[in-house]
């Protein structure tokens, strides 16, 4: 499996609107592709420099599912995101292959 992490720095004045957009529009659109089993939306704590930072994490069903998402779905979803937010929500993406998982 693959953990797909998107770290986003959002203009502080737009943070609430951005979180609402993520919950109502973007995250459901990503999950509707069928390539991910779940998501987490996290607030990154630390020194603020004019914006708030969030991490959106999706767990893909498999490496193949993630690769298919990247090829067939990600370009349109990322374009939609950029068209809406531009430089007011700058994203940095990280792909983390999962070695093992567990629960307490």
C-alpha positions in Angstrom: 0.0 0.0 0.0 0.9 3.6 -0.4 0.4 6.6 1.8 0.0 9.7 -0.4 0.7 12.8 1.7 -0.1 16.4 0.5 1.2 19.1 2.7 -0.5 22.4 2.0 0.3 25.9 3.2 -2.9 28.0 3.2 -3.3 31.7 3.5 -4.6 32.2 7.1 -7.5 34.4 6.0 -8.7 31.5 3.8 -8.1 28.5 6.0 -11.7 27.9 7.1 -12.9 28.2 3.5 -10.2 25.9 2.3 -11.0 23.2 5.0 -14.7 23.4 4.0 -13.7 23.0 0.3 -11.6 20.0 1.1 -14.4 18.3 3.1 -17.2 19.1 0.7 -15.4 18.9 -2.7 -11.8 17.8 -3.1 -11.5 14.9 -0.7 -14.8 13.3 -1.9 -13.6 13.7 -5.5 -10.3 11.9 -4.7 -12.1 9.1 -2.8 -14.7 8.8 -5.6 -11.9 7.7 -7.9 -11.9 4.4 -6.1 -8.2 4.2 -5.7 -8.0 5.0 -2.0 -9.4 3.3 1.1 -9.4 6.3 3.5 -8.1 9.8 4.2 -6.9 11.9 7.1 -6.9 15.7 7.2 -4.5 17.0 9.8 -3.3 20.4 11.0 0.5 20.7 11.1 1.5 22.5 14.3 4.5 24.8 14.4 5.7 28.3 13.7 3.3 30.1 11.5 4.7 32.5 8.8 1.6 34.1 7.4 -0.3 30.9 6.7 -1.6 27.7 8.2 -0.2 24.3 7.2 -2.3 21.1 6.7 -1.5 17.5 5.7 -4.0 15.5 3.7 -3.2 11.8 3.7 -4.8 9.1 1.5 -4.0 5.4 1.7 -4.2 3.7 -1.7 -5.5 0.2 -2.0 -2.3 -0.9 -3.7 0.8 0.5 -5.5 -1.1 -0.3 -8.8 -4.1 1.7 -7.6 -1.9 4.7 -6.7 -0.1 4.6 -10.0 -3.4 4.4 -11.9 -4.7 7.4 -9.9 -1.5 9.4 -10.7 -1.8 8.7 -14.4 -5.6 8.9 -14.9 -7.0 11.1 -12.2 -4.4 13.3 -10.5 -3.7 15.8 -13.3 -7.4 16.9 -13.6 -7.9 17.1 -9.8 -4.6 19.0 -9.3 -5.6 21.4 -12.1 -9.0 22.0 -10.5 -7.3 22.7 -7.1 -4.7 25.1 -8.6 -7.4 26.9 -10.6 -9.4 27.5 -7.4 -6.6 28.3 -5.0 -3.6 29.4 -7.0 -0.7 30.6 -4.8 -3.1 30.9 -1.8 -2.7 27.2 -1.1 0.7 25.9 -2.1 0.9 22.1 -2.1 3.9 19.7 -1.7 3.3 16.0 -2.4 5.1 13.0 -0.9 4.6 9.3 -1.7 5.3 6.9 1.2 5.2 3.2 0.5 3.8 1.5 3.6 6.1 -1.2 5.0 3.8 -2.3 7.8 0.7 -1.1 9.6 -0.9 -1.9 13.0 -3.3 -0.8 15.6 -2.9 -0.5 19.4 
